[in-house]
Amino acid sequence: MATLSQYLFVMGALLLSFAFVLGVAHTALLAAGRRAVAASGMSLATVGTTAGDVTSRSGGLPPLAGVATLAGIGHGLTWASFLLMAGSLLVRAVIVERGPWGNMYEFSIAFAVGILGGYLFLQRRYPIRSIAFLPLGVALFLVGYASTLPATIEPLVPALDNPPLLTVHVAMAMIAYGVLAVSFAAAIGYLLQGEADRFDWLPGHKVLDEVAYRSVVIGFPIFATMLILGSYWASIAWGRYWGWDPKETSALVTWLIYALYLHMRSRKDWAGRPSALILVIGFGAVLFTYFGNLFFSGLHAYSGL
């Protein structure tokens, strides 16, 4: 079964790489097509849009031809990659009889699956396929990193040997990190777009702001739940609820950054670009929290490496 888990992971990673390339190509062709429309003097309403993907009604705009089809193929590959890597984790969970995230190899895959799941969930409601390459790129980076790590199944270190808490606590992190990655992508899109909507091939700034906000509204309480469960677990494993361990501290700082975002977004003078910048910093803090235990000593300094 371990071989099956590896096979599903490799196939999912391969499809994710194709989906990322198609995402980049889709965005590039979409931008080129929009520029062609603007140069021709034809209104965008004549060309038409569907869920953020441009389709040509005139038949005379080659740059736009097939863009929607390309986006559809990339979207299908994203779904296939998500299902394959989720299946890989499920098979591994059956083998280890716990949540399959006891080391950096397992959690890197879980992090990538969380990002894909967060993107696919929000994409159903918002037209954000033109920025799909951003969350897919982060997920592909994590998958590439996981491929460099040992995939062997080893016994849990003593501090982690609590399968119920490991399963729930790290699952909360996987979901929160994944959804917050989408807020990062939306924030990058917002910073490029600006309130003047500089690029008509990107979603409007209001859509991007809404996607970023909804992502944080979903991820923020899940992140808080992760912190609470982690504190409870620490009391069991180490005899204290909080010890200012580097990973604990960075997780708390990350949560406070997103709390600051939710507060500042409601203020007129901080809405828009300043709030988007906070989200970029916030996701940087997420990545620091994730990778920090590789560089700093502490009770969380285990990775299976």
C-alpha positions in Angstrom: 0.0 0.0 0.0 2.9 2.3 0.6 3.8 1.9 -3.1 0.3 2.8 -4.1 0.5 6.0 -1.9 3.7 6.9 -3.7 2.3 6.3 -7.1 -0.8 8.4 -6.4 1.5 11.2 -5.1 3.8 11.1 -8.2 0.8 11.1 -10.6 -0.8 14.0 -8.7 2.4 16.0 -8.7 2.8 15.4 -12.4 -0.7 16.6 -13.2 -0.2 19.6 -10.9 2.8 20.6 -12.9 0.8 20.4 -16.1 -2.1 22.4 -14.5 0.4 25.1 -13.4 1.8 25.4 -16.9 -1.6 25.6 -18.4 -2.6 28.2 -15.7 0.3 30.4 -16.7 -0.5 29.9 -20.4 -4.1 30.7 -19.8 -3.3 33.9 -18.0 -0.8 35.0 -20.7 -3.2 34.2 -23.5 -6.0 36.0 -21.7 -3.9 39.1 -21.3 -2.7 38.9 -24.9 -6.3 38.5 -26.1 -7.5 41.4 -24.0 -4.8 43.6 -25.4 -5.8 42.6 -28.9 -9.4 43.5 -28.2 -8.4 46.9 -26.8 -6.2 47.5 -29.9 -9.0 46.6 -32.2 -11.3 49.2 -30.6 -13.9 46.5 -29.9 -15.7 46.7 -26.6 -15.2 43.9 -24.1 -18.9 43.5 -23.9 -18.9 42.4 -27.6 -16.3 39.7 -26.8 -18.1 38.6 -23.6 -16.9 36.9 -20.5 -18.0 33.8 -18.7 -16.9 33.2 -15.0 -13.7 35.2 -15.6 -12.7 33.2 -18.8 -13.0 35.0 -22.1 -14.8 33.4 -25.0 -14.9 35.0 -28.5 -18.3 35.7 -30.0 -16.9 37.6 -33.0 -14.8 34.8 -34.5 -12.2 37.4 -35.5 -10.0 37.5 -32.4 -7.5 34.6 -32.7 -5.7 35.5 -29.4 -8.9 34.7 -27.5 -9.8 31.5 -29.4 -9.5 28.5 -27.2 -8.7 30.4 -24.0 -11.7 29.0 -22.2 -10.9 25.5 -23.3 -7.4 25.9 -22.0 -8.7 27.1 -18.7 -11.1 24.2 -18.6 -8.4 21.6 -19.2 -6.2 23.2 -16.5 -9.1 23.2 -14.1 -9.8 19.5 -14.8 -6.1 18.7 -14.2 -6.2 20.7 -10.9 -9.2 18.6 -9.7 -7.4 15.4 -10.8 -4.2 16.4 -9.0 -6.2 17.3 -5.8 -8.0 13.9 -5.8 -4.9 11.9 -6.5 -2.8 13.5 -3.8 -5.7 13.4 -1.4 -6.0 9.7 -2.2 -2.3 9.3 -1.5 -2.8 10.8 1.9 -5.8 8.6 2.5 -3.9 5.4 1.7 -1.0 6.5 3.9 -3.5 7.2 6.7 -4.7 3.7 6.5 -1.2 2.4 6.7 -0.1 4.5 9.7 -3.5 4.5 11.4 -3.5 8.2 12.1 -3.6 11.5 10.2 -0.9 11.3 7.6 1.1 14.3 8.7 3.7 13.1 11.2 6.7 14.6 9.4 7.6 17.2 6.8 7.1 14.9 3.9 3.6 14.1 4.9 2.6 17.6 5.9 4.1 19.2 2.7 1.8 17.0 0.7 -1.1 17.9 3.0 -0.3 21.6 2.8 -0.4 21.4 -1.0 -3.7 19.5 -0.9 -5.1 22.2 1.4 -4.1 24.9 -1.0 -5.7 23.1 -4.0 -8.9 22.4 -1.9 -9.1 26.0 -0.8 -8.7 27.3 -4.4 -11.2 24.8 -5.9 -13.7 25.7 -3.2 -13.5 29.5 -3.7 -13.2 29.2 -7.5 -16.8 27.8 -7.6 -18.1 31.1 -6.3 -15.6 33.7 -7.7 -14.1 34.2 -11.2 -10.5 33.7 -10.2 -9.1 31.3 -12.8 -6.9 34.0 -14.2 -4.9 34.0 -10.9 -5.0 30.2 -10.5 -1.3 29.9 -11.3 -0.5 31.7 -8.0 -2.0 29.2 -5.5 -1.0 26.3 -7.9 2.5 27.6 -8.0 2.8 27.6 -4.2 1.3 24.1 -4.1 3.8 22.9 -6.8 6.6 24.3 -4.7 5.5 22.3 -1.7 5.1 19.2 -3.8 8.6 19.6 -5.2 9.9 20.1 -1.7 8.1 16.9 -0.5 9.7 15.0 -3.4 13.1 15.7 -1.9 12.2 14.3 1.5 12.3 10.7 2.6 9.0 9.0 2.2 9.7 6.1 4.6 7.2 5.5 7.4 8.9 5.9 10.8 7.5 5.7 14.3 6.3 9.0 15.7 8.6 10.9 18.0 7.2 10.7 21.6 5.8 14.3 21.6 3.7 13.5 18.5 2.5 10.0 19.7 -1.1 11.1 20.2 -2.9 10.0 17.0 -6.3 11.7 17.7 -4.7 15.1 18.5 -2.2 14.8 15.7 -4.9 14.1 13.2 -7.2 17.0 14.2 -4.6 19.6 15.2 -2.6 19.3 12.0 -5.7 18.9 9.9 -6.7 22.3 11.1 -3.3 23.7 10.1 -3.6 22.1 6.6 -7.0 23.7 6.0 -6.1 27.1 7.4 -2.8 27.3 5.6 -4.4 26.2 2.3 -7.3 28.7 2.5 -4.9 31.5 3.5 -2.8 30.7 0.5 -5.8 31.8 -1.7 -6.0 35.1 0.2 -2.3 35.6 -0.6 -3.0 35.0 -4.3 -6.0 37.4 -4.2 -3.9 40.0 -2.5 -1.1 39.8 -5.1 -3.8 40.2 -7.8 -5.2 43.2 -6.0 -1.9 44.9 -5.7 -1.3 44.4 -9.5 -4.9 45.5 -10.3 -5.2 48.5 -8.1 -8.5 50.3 -7.4 -8.4 51.6 -11.0 -8.6 48.0 -12.4 -5.5 48.5 -14.5 -5.8 45.0 -16.2 -9.0 43.9 -17.6 -7.7 40.3 -17.8 -7.6 40.1 -14.0 -10.7 39.9 -11.8 -11.9 43.3 -10.7 -10.3 44.7 -7.5 -13.6 44.4 -5.7 -13.8 40.7 -6.5 -10.2 40.2 -5.5 -10.8 42.0 -2.2 -13.9 39.9 -1.6 -12.0 36.6 -2.3 -9.1 37.7 0.0 -11.6 38.6 2.8 -13.7 35.4 2.5 -10.5 33.3 2.6 -9.4 34.9 5.8 -12.9 34.7 7.3 -12.7 30.9 6.7 -9.1 30.4 7.6 -8.9 32.7 10.7 -11.1 30.7 13.1 -9.7 27.4 11.9 -6.2 28.8 12.6 -7.4 29.8 16.1 -8.8 26.3 16.7 -5.4 24.9 15.7 -3.7 27.2 18.3 -6.1 26.1 21.0 -5.7 22.4 20.2 -1.9 22.9 20.1 -1.9 24.5 23.5 -4.0 21.6 24.9 -1.7 19.1 23.3 1.4 20.9 24.7 -0.1 20.6 28.2 -0.3 16.8 27.7 3.1 16.3 26.0 5.2 18.9 27.9 3.2 19.8 31.0 2.5 23.4 30.0 0.0 25.1 27.8 2.4 27.7 26.4 6.2 27.9 26.5 7.1 30.5 23.8 8.7 27.9 21.7 9.8 29.4 18.4 7.1 27.6 16.4 4.4 28.5 19.0 5.5 32.1 18.9 5.5 32.4 15.1 2.1 30.7 14.9 0.7 33.3 17.4 2.3 36.2 15.5 0.8 34.8 12.2 -2.6 34.7 13.8 -2.3 38.2 15.1 -1.3 39.5 11.6 -4.6 38.1 10.2 -6.4 39.6 13.2 -4.9 42.9 12.3 -6.0 42.5 8.7 -9.6 41.8 9.8 -9.5 44.9 12.0 -7.8 47.2 9.5 -10.0 46.2 6.5 -13.0 47.7 8.3 -11.2 51.1 8.5 -11.5 53.3 5.4 -7.9 54.5 5.5 -6.5 50.9 5.7 -8.9 49.2 3.3 -7.6 48.3 -0.2 -3.8 48.3 -0.8 -2.7 48.4 2.8 -4.9 45.5 3.7 -3.6 43.5 0.7 0.0 44.2 1.9 -0.9 42.8 5.3 -2.1 39.6 3.6 1.2 39.2 1.7 3.1 39.7 5.0 0.7 37.3 6.7 1.3 34.5 4.2 5.0 35.1 4.5 4.5 34.5 8.3 2.6 31.3 7.4 5.6 30.0 5.4 8.0 31.0 8.2 5.8 29.2 10.7 5.8 26.1 8.5 9.6 26.0 7.7 10.8 27.7 10.9 11.3 24.4 12.8 14.0 23.5 10.3 16.2 26.4 11.3 15.4 27.1 15.0 15.8 24.8 17.9 12.9 24.1 20.2 10.4 21.5 21.2 8.9 21.6 17.7 12.3 21.0 16.0 11.4 17.6 14.5 10.8 17.0 10.8 11.6 13.4 10.0 14.7 14.4 8.2 
